[in-house]
Amino acid sequence: MRVVLAEDLALLRDGLTRLLEAFDFQVVAAVDNGPSLLPALLEHRPDVAVVDVRLPPTFTDEGLQAAIEARQKVPGMPVLVLSQHVEPLYARELLTDRAGGVGYLLKDRVANVAQFVDAVRRVAGGGTAMDPEVVSQLLARHSSPLSGLTTREREVLSLMAEGRSNGAIATKLFVGDKAVSKHISSIFTKLDLPPSDDDHRRVLAVLAYLNA
């Protein structure tokens, strides 16, 4: 089973390479920076990629971004993120594209070698391997913006996301225009979207809905 590994720490990169090879994986490339990762993934098209999130040169989210771009170019490429950090925005994009195996493990929570090797094999086979702490953080950040909305307000917001006017929303929900305006005003307040000359609150509310 062919693996591309991305890890900037030399000792950990070498250790992971030796570990994987001891369990019959073939590490076809081991890179230590973001710019090298995408070319390696596209050249080797591995059975699974094991990728750290924060890689040189900026140590932000190069690993995740490269993995997402690789999956866009090679749909279904299995990716297992192995990191000390949860990056919610790109992690959610990676986990929701529904293309191929995917996993996200936190380095300091991997209990033993067998757990890690099983996760690599599961992702390579098209499955998932998720650390519960990652799931917890993603769900917390995922649900909080809309958690205070009523059922009716969520309905109104979903129709706003479809691009419907207030009148069209009123017709769809069999309510008056004033009721729709009241719901929208409440949505703006609960999503903490005050009046602004720079941003259109309706657009921001829809973005919050789509992100959730």
Buried (B, 14 or more C-beta within 10 A) or exposed (E): BBBBBBBBEEEBBEEBBEBBEEBEBEBBBBBBBBEBBBEBBBEBBBBBBBBBBBBEEEBBBBBBBBBBBBBEEBEEBBBBBBBEBBBBEBBBBBBEBEBBBBBBBBBEEEEEEEEBBEBBBBBBEEBBBBBEBBBEBBEEBBEEBBEEBEEBBBBBBBBBBEEBEBEBBBEBBEBEEEBBBBBBEBBBEBBEBEEEEEEEBBEBBBBBBEEB
